[in-house]
């Protein structure tokens, strides 16, 4: 008879619960700035748009009023862990279903509060934005906003991380190296909170972070990619080496196959038969190993 560790059994239960558990409340959309994002005043009245490609993946573009959508687990299962999710889409659109709502549903089953970020897109046609200024500003503002409402959303301010898929990994890298403790003199109370993530997760990250910007203060990092998705895998390998060299706790998983943009559930039924489909288990085990997610 094969004996399984308590951690393994816990993960099995978590994922079974994730499939069957209902989210306690309807997702709540909160704009990052009540009066509109700085630098987007000229586009304040332009609506978001949905990009149709004939598949089931929802893609949003034309984002000028950035927001987070809060997906909260049932109150009796909340662990206090929070995750800000930055979907990918080459900075042209955001894959808010496969790299947003589906991720939220599964992590809610593990008691993790999820906040899906709609950030301004620098590579959309005619975009007036840049990644390092506006998209980064949206990510840091979101982290501060979540902390400012931590009690309401049952999130421990010291256990809030950021997970980025594909192009969203760029925001993870920026957030993990350009954080601050907040401005205690700021008129806006949200700006008084820290923007430092407590953990970083890079999933198929096309662009990660500058190794020269990594220090021992960089948050712990988890990196996942597939070997048949060459560019992210090469970037992750270099990033992992830089993290370890700087003394940052890090873990990397590179699976033989999986392609790009597989999210949690993949893009085809075959995905669930591949080893890469188990990466969310590895992620939860990593959070437990760090002491962020309690057993």
C-alpha beads as a LAMMPS data file, in Angstrom:
LAMMPS data file: protein, C-alpha beads

295 atoms
294 bonds

1 atom types
1 bond types

-500.0 500.0 xlo xhi
-500.0 500.0 ylo yhi
-500.0 500.0 zlo zhi

Masses

1 110.0

Atoms # bond

1 1 1 0.000 0.000 0.000
2 1 1 1.348 3.423 -0.965
3 1 1 1.416 5.911 1.891
4 1 1 0.797 9.540 1.040
5 1 1 2.115 12.497 2.989
6 1 1 -0.273 14.860 4.827
7 1 1 0.671 17.599 2.364
8 1 1 -0.227 15.379 -0.592
9 1 1 -3.579 14.424 0.937
10 1 1 -4.279 18.069 1.712
11 1 1 -3.702 19.040 -1.918
12 1 1 -6.012 16.302 -3.185
13 1 1 -8.769 17.536 -0.892
14 1 1 -8.129 21.133 -1.909
15 1 1 -8.567 20.469 -5.602
16 1 1 -11.651 18.290 -5.126
17 1 1 -13.186 21.079 -3.088
18 1 1 -12.208 23.622 -5.701
19 1 1 -14.303 21.855 -8.305
20 1 1 -17.431 21.625 -6.180
21 1 1 -17.293 24.655 -3.906
22 1 1 -19.400 27.686 -4.708
23 1 1 -17.885 31.135 -4.415
24 1 1 -19.382 32.902 -1.404
25 1 1 -20.287 36.092 -3.231
26 1 1 -20.527 37.495 -6.724
27 1 1 -17.213 38.878 -8.005
28 1 1 -16.830 42.527 -7.087
29 1 1 -15.304 45.008 -9.550
30 1 1 -13.382 47.864 -7.954
31 1 1 -11.696 50.587 -9.989
32 1 1 -8.185 51.384 -8.822
33 1 1 -8.810 55.125 -8.759
34 1 1 -12.380 56.307 -7.934
35 1 1 -11.993 59.358 -10.167
36 1 1 -10.105 57.656 -12.975
37 1 1 -6.514 56.642 -13.534
38 1 1 -3.856 59.362 -13.731
39 1 1 -2.707 59.701 -17.316
40 1 1 -5.983 58.378 -18.736
41 1 1 -8.138 61.469 -18.346
42 1 1 -8.553 61.940 -22.102
43 1 1 -10.023 58.419 -22.444
44 1 1 -12.256 58.399 -19.372
45 1 1 -15.464 57.762 -21.334
46 1 1 -14.172 55.026 -23.601
47 1 1 -15.647 51.591 -22.761
48 1 1 -13.753 48.331 -22.544
49 1 1 -14.194 45.996 -25.498
50 1 1 -14.233 42.239 -25.959
51 1 1 -12.047 40.619 -28.595
52 1 1 -13.724 37.670 -30.369
53 1 1 -11.605 34.953 -31.985
54 1 1 -14.042 32.108 -32.345
55 1 1 -12.885 30.267 -29.227
56 1 1 -14.069 30.223 -25.623
57 1 1 -11.299 32.457 -24.274
58 1 1 -12.543 35.883 -23.202
59 1 1 -10.155 38.676 -24.186
60 1 1 -10.601 42.271 -23.077
61 1 1 -8.937 45.359 -24.541
62 1 1 -9.319 49.142 -24.624
63 1 1 -8.726 49.435 -20.883
64 1 1 -8.486 53.020 -19.661
65 1 1 -10.051 52.729 -16.215
66 1 1 -8.024 49.897 -14.606
67 1 1 -9.681 47.731 -11.995
68 1 1 -9.529 44.572 -9.944
69 1 1 -12.244 41.939 -9.816
70 1 1 -12.359 40.400 -6.343
71 1 1 -13.160 36.693 -6.165
72 1 1 -13.433 35.751 -2.509
73 1 1 -13.606 32.244 -1.047
74 1 1 -16.392 31.309 1.378
75 1 1 -15.720 33.034 4.708
76 1 1 -15.406 29.730 6.568
77 1 1 -12.615 28.600 4.227
78 1 1 -10.638 31.821 3.850
79 1 1 -6.979 31.273 4.722
80 1 1 -5.926 34.920 4.665
81 1 1 -3.766 34.422 1.573
82 1 1 -4.403 36.803 -1.325
83 1 1 -3.193 36.710 -4.926
84 1 1 -3.277 39.518 -7.467
85 1 1 -3.527 37.983 -10.947
86 1 1 -2.093 39.738 -14.014
87 1 1 -3.445 37.951 -17.125
88 1 1 -1.404 37.808 -20.292
89 1 1 -2.153 38.909 -23.836
90 1 1 1.048 40.468 -25.212
91 1 1 0.017 43.832 -23.704
92 1 1 -2.580 44.028 -26.498
93 1 1 -5.494 42.416 -24.692
94 1 1 -6.083 40.438 -21.477
95 1 1 -7.073 36.757 -21.389
96 1 1 -9.375 37.312 -18.416
97 1 1 -11.038 33.895 -18.557
98 1 1 -8.292 31.264 -18.862
99 1 1 -5.799 33.430 -16.951
100 1 1 -8.263 35.127 -14.635
101 1 1 -11.689 33.761 -13.723
102 1 1 -10.630 30.096 -14.079
103 1 1 -7.617 30.699 -11.850
104 1 1 -9.829 32.420 -9.296
105 1 1 -12.286 29.532 -9.173
106 1 1 -9.570 27.021 -8.415
107 1 1 -7.637 29.110 -5.910
108 1 1 -10.839 30.066 -4.103
109 1 1 -11.266 26.342 -3.481
110 1 1 -7.953 26.454 -1.608
111 1 1 -9.194 29.362 0.505
112 1 1 -7.164 31.972 -1.389
113 1 1 -8.708 35.350 -2.218
114 1 1 -8.058 36.283 -5.838
115 1 1 -8.024 39.701 -7.457
116 1 1 -7.880 39.732 -11.261
117 1 1 -6.212 42.880 -12.555
118 1 1 -7.353 44.729 -15.655
119 1 1 -4.353 46.899 -16.424
120 1 1 -3.696 49.435 -19.146
121 1 1 -2.271 47.927 -22.319
122 1 1 0.858 49.410 -23.834
123 1 1 0.906 47.490 -27.132
124 1 1 -2.681 48.012 -28.261
125 1 1 -3.035 49.931 -31.508
126 1 1 -2.643 53.643 -30.812
127 1 1 -2.009 53.073 -27.111
128 1 1 -0.701 56.106 -25.185
129 1 1 0.624 53.888 -22.392
130 1 1 3.896 52.196 -21.478
131 1 1 4.393 49.023 -19.463
132 1 1 6.955 50.456 -17.054
133 1 1 4.865 53.523 -16.288
134 1 1 1.131 52.869 -16.605
135 1 1 0.810 49.065 -16.412
136 1 1 3.268 48.965 -13.517
137 1 1 1.410 51.811 -11.821
138 1 1 -1.804 49.767 -12.064
139 1 1 -0.191 46.710 -10.466
140 1 1 1.305 48.621 -7.541
141 1 1 -1.909 50.543 -6.979
142 1 1 -3.818 47.242 -6.904
143 1 1 -1.515 45.808 -4.226
144 1 1 -1.957 48.928 -2.105
145 1 1 -5.741 48.887 -2.631
146 1 1 -6.067 45.264 -1.545
147 1 1 -4.076 45.978 1.607
148 1 1 -6.219 49.029 2.321
149 1 1 -9.310 46.762 2.317
150 1 1 -7.635 43.697 3.786
151 1 1 -9.965 43.448 6.788
152 1 1 -13.063 43.663 4.583
153 1 1 -11.750 41.016 2.175
154 1 1 -10.222 38.815 4.919
155 1 1 -6.721 39.044 3.492
156 1 1 -3.596 39.063 5.636
157 1 1 -1.582 42.107 4.428
158 1 1 1.571 40.064 4.997
159 1 1 0.464 37.183 2.760
160 1 1 -0.424 38.951 -0.475
161 1 1 1.388 37.974 -3.666
162 1 1 1.181 38.544 -7.408
163 1 1 0.895 35.948 -10.186
164 1 1 1.506 36.897 -13.818
165 1 1 0.768 34.878 -16.940
166 1 1 2.833 35.435 -20.094
167 1 1 3.060 39.222 -20.581
168 1 1 1.602 39.644 -17.100
169 1 1 4.899 38.270 -15.811
170 1 1 6.462 41.610 -16.699
171 1 1 4.319 43.243 -14.025
172 1 1 5.343 40.576 -11.525
173 1 1 9.003 41.355 -12.187
174 1 1 8.485 45.089 -11.846
175 1 1 6.380 44.734 -8.701
176 1 1 8.990 42.433 -7.187
177 1 1 11.864 44.878 -7.639
178 1 1 10.362 48.385 -7.532
179 1 1 8.212 48.256 -4.422
180 1 1 8.052 50.712 -1.550
181 1 1 6.598 50.892 1.947
182 1 1 3.999 53.507 1.047
183 1 1 3.851 57.240 1.681
184 1 1 2.545 57.853 5.186
185 1 1 2.003 61.540 4.362
186 1 1 -0.101 60.903 1.234
187 1 1 -3.514 62.569 1.058
188 1 1 -4.914 59.440 -0.613
189 1 1 -5.057 56.788 2.158
190 1 1 -4.511 53.948 -0.344
191 1 1 -1.068 55.338 -1.144
192 1 1 -0.008 54.890 2.484
193 1 1 0.113 51.103 2.117
194 1 1 3.053 49.008 0.975
195 1 1 3.292 47.849 -2.647
196 1 1 5.678 44.972 -1.877
197 1 1 4.301 41.547 -2.872
198 1 1 4.949 38.744 -0.396
199 1 1 5.490 36.192 -3.166
200 1 1 5.981 36.230 -6.934
201 1 1 4.648 33.716 -9.463
202 1 1 5.809 33.681 -13.094
203 1 1 3.708 31.489 -15.417
204 1 1 4.964 31.245 -19.018
205 1 1 6.481 34.658 -18.403
206 1 1 7.629 36.044 -21.754
207 1 1 9.568 38.816 -20.027
208 1 1 10.459 38.549 -16.378
209 1 1 12.798 40.879 -14.501
210 1 1 16.219 42.417 -14.873
211 1 1 18.658 40.178 -12.951
212 1 1 20.612 43.289 -11.945
213 1 1 17.584 44.575 -10.040
214 1 1 17.296 41.466 -7.846
215 1 1 18.449 41.786 -4.250
216 1 1 18.028 39.790 -1.059
217 1 1 14.884 41.889 -0.451
218 1 1 13.203 40.501 -3.563
219 1 1 10.180 38.373 -2.552
220 1 1 10.260 34.567 -2.893
221 1 1 9.506 33.430 -6.442
222 1 1 7.859 30.438 -8.131
223 1 1 8.524 29.870 -11.851
224 1 1 6.625 27.553 -14.187
225 1 1 6.898 26.949 -17.941
226 1 1 7.006 24.243 -20.596
227 1 1 10.164 23.311 -22.512
228 1 1 8.305 23.463 -25.822
229 1 1 7.653 27.142 -25.068
230 1 1 11.291 28.124 -25.506
231 1 1 11.426 31.854 -24.796
232 1 1 9.698 31.772 -21.378
233 1 1 11.639 28.671 -20.343
234 1 1 14.970 30.314 -21.179
235 1 1 13.946 33.502 -19.360
236 1 1 12.841 31.539 -16.305
237 1 1 16.103 29.599 -16.156
238 1 1 18.155 32.804 -16.184
239 1 1 15.867 34.426 -13.631
240 1 1 16.028 31.413 -11.320
241 1 1 19.830 31.492 -11.365
242 1 1 19.831 35.208 -10.528
243 1 1 17.365 34.715 -7.676
244 1 1 19.399 31.907 -6.115
245 1 1 22.614 33.870 -6.482
246 1 1 21.012 36.757 -4.577
247 1 1 19.779 34.488 -1.787
248 1 1 16.089 34.736 -2.715
249 1 1 13.997 31.600 -2.014
250 1 1 12.916 30.323 -5.417
251 1 1 11.523 27.219 -7.087
252 1 1 11.359 26.405 -10.800
253 1 1 9.404 23.819 -12.792
254 1 1 9.989 23.264 -16.516
255 1 1 7.777 20.545 -17.977
256 1 1 8.549 18.673 -21.197
257 1 1 5.397 19.854 -22.956
258 1 1 2.520 22.199 -22.411
259 1 1 2.953 25.000 -24.913
260 1 1 2.080 28.581 -24.074
261 1 1 -0.863 30.124 -22.272
262 1 1 -2.129 26.968 -20.568
263 1 1 -3.425 28.652 -17.419
264 1 1 -4.634 26.133 -14.836
265 1 1 -6.729 23.886 -17.070
266 1 1 -5.039 24.075 -20.481
267 1 1 -6.576 24.670 -23.887
268 1 1 -7.401 21.066 -24.799
269 1 1 -8.548 17.866 -23.048
270 1 1 -5.112 16.334 -23.602
271 1 1 -3.577 18.898 -21.260
272 1 1 -5.102 17.206 -18.224
273 1 1 -3.223 13.985 -19.050
274 1 1 0.172 15.716 -19.111
275 1 1 2.403 16.191 -16.042
276 1 1 2.268 19.982 -16.484
277 1 1 -1.409 19.933 -15.471
278 1 1 -0.279 19.238 -11.910
279 1 1 1.615 22.519 -11.569
280 1 1 -1.070 24.169 -9.376
281 1 1 -0.446 21.404 -6.815
282 1 1 3.238 22.300 -6.834
283 1 1 2.370 25.952 -6.364
284 1 1 0.193 25.270 -3.315
285 1 1 2.823 22.975 -1.839
286 1 1 5.379 25.767 -2.305
287 1 1 3.147 28.249 -0.479
288 1 1 2.826 25.756 2.369
289 1 1 6.554 25.170 2.445
290 1 1 7.089 28.918 2.843
291 1 1 4.540 29.044 5.646
292 1 1 2.307 31.426 3.671
293 1 1 -0.518 28.924 3.202
294 1 1 -1.300 27.064 6.414
295 1 1 -2.213 23.385 6.382

Bonds

1 1 1 2
2 1 2 3
3 1 3 4
4 1 4 5
5 1 5 6
6 1 6 7
7 1 7 8
8 1 8 9
9 1 9 10
10 1 10 11
11 1 11 12
12 1 12 13
13 1 13 14
14 1 14 15
15 1 15 16
16 1 16 17
17 1 17 18
18 1 18 19
19 1 19 20
20 1 20 21
21 1 21 22
22 1 22 23
23 1 23 24
24 1 24 25
25 1 25 26
26 1 26 27
27 1 27 28
28 1 28 29
29 1 29 30
30 1 30 31
31 1 31 32
32 1 32 33
33 1 33 34
34 1 34 35
35 1 35 36
36 1 36 37
37 1 37 38
38 1 38 39
39 1 39 40
40 1 40 41
41 1 41 42
42 1 42 43
43 1 43 44
44 1 44 45
45 1 45 46
46 1 46 47
47 1 47 48
48 1 48 49
49 1 49 50
50 1 50 51
51 1 51 52
52 1 52 53
53 1 53 54
54 1 54 55
55 1 55 56
56 1 56 57
57 1 57 58
58 1 58 59
59 1 59 60
60 1 60 61
61 1 61 62
62 1 62 63
63 1 63 64
64 1 64 65
65 1 65 66
66 1 66 67
67 1 67 68
68 1 68 69
69 1 69 70
70 1 70 71
71 1 71 72
72 1 72 73
73 1 73 74
74 1 74 75
75 1 75 76
76 1 76 77
77 1 77 78
78 1 78 79
79 1 79 80
80 1 80 81
81 1 81 82
82 1 82 83
83 1 83 84
84 1 84 85
85 1 85 86
86 1 86 87
87 1 87 88
88 1 88 89
89 1 89 90
90 1 90 91
91 1 91 92
92 1 92 93
93 1 93 94
94 1 94 95
95 1 95 96
96 1 96 97
97 1 97 98
98 1 98 99
99 1 99 100
100 1 100 101
101 1 101 102
102 1 102 103
103 1 103 104
104 1 104 105
105 1 105 106
106 1 106 107
107 1 107 108
108 1 108 109
109 1 109 110
110 1 110 111
111 1 111 112
112 1 112 113
113 1 113 114
114 1 114 115
115 1 115 116
116 1 116 117
117 1 117 118
118 1 118 119
119 1 119 120
120 1 120 121
121 1 121 122
122 1 122 123
123 1 123 124
124 1 124 125
125 1 125 126
126 1 126 127
127 1 127 128
128 1 128 129
129 1 129 130
130 1 130 131
131 1 131 132
132 1 132 133
133 1 133 134
134 1 134 135
135 1 135 136
136 1 136 137
137 1 137 138
138 1 138 139
139 1 139 140
140 1 140 141
141 1 141 142
142 1 142 143
143 1 143 144
144 1 144 145
145 1 145 146
146 1 146 147
147 1 147 148
148 1 148 149
149 1 149 150
150 1 150 151
151 1 151 152
152 1 152 153
153 1 153 154
154 1 154 155
155 1 155 156
156 1 156 157
157 1 157 158
158 1 158 159
159 1 159 160
160 1 160 161
161 1 161 162
162 1 162 163
163 1 163 164
164 1 164 165
165 1 165 166
166 1 166 167
167 1 167 168
168 1 168 169
169 1 169 170
170 1 170 171
171 1 171 172
172 1 172 173
173 1 173 174
174 1 174 175
175 1 175 176
176 1 176 177
177 1 177 178
178 1 178 179
179 1 179 180
180 1 180 181
181 1 181 182
182 1 182 183
183 1 183 184
184 1 184 185
185 1 185 186
186 1 186 187
187 1 187 188
188 1 188 189
189 1 189 190
190 1 190 191
191 1 191 192
192 1 192 193
193 1 193 194
194 1 194 195
195 1 195 196
196 1 196 197
197 1 197 198
198 1 198 199
199 1 199 200
200 1 200 201
201 1 201 202
202 1 202 203
203 1 203 204
204 1 204 205
205 1 205 206
206 1 206 207
207 1 207 208
208 1 208 209
209 1 209 210
210 1 210 211
211 1 211 212
212 1 212 213
213 1 213 214
214 1 214 215
215 1 215 216
216 1 216 217
217 1 217 218
218 1 218 219
219 1 219 220
220 1 220 221
221 1 221 222
222 1 222 223
223 1 223 224
224 1 224 225
225 1 225 226
226 1 226 227
227 1 227 228
228 1 228 229
229 1 229 230
230 1 230 231
231 1 231 232
232 1 232 233
233 1 233 234
234 1 234 235
235 1 235 236
236 1 236 237
237 1 237 238
238 1 238 239
239 1 239 240
240 1 240 241
241 1 241 242
242 1 242 243
243 1 243 244
244 1 244 245
245 1 245 246
246 1 246 247
247 1 247 248
248 1 248 249
249 1 249 250
250 1 250 251
251 1 251 252
252 1 252 253
253 1 253 254
254 1 254 255
255 1 255 256
256 1 256 257
257 1 257 258
258 1 258 259
259 1 259 260
260 1 260 261
261 1 261 262
262 1 262 263
263 1 263 264
264 1 264 265
265 1 265 266
266 1 266 267
267 1 267 268
268 1 268 269
269 1 269 270
270 1 270 271
271 1 271 272
272 1 272 273
273 1 273 274
274 1 274 275
275 1 275 276
276 1 276 277
277 1 277 278
278 1 278 279
279 1 279 280
280 1 280 281
281 1 281 282
282 1 282 283
283 1 283 284
284 1 284 285
285 1 285 286
286 1 286 287
287 1 287 288
288 1 288 289
289 1 289 290
290 1 290 291
291 1 291 292
292 1 292 293
293 1 293 294
294 1 294 295
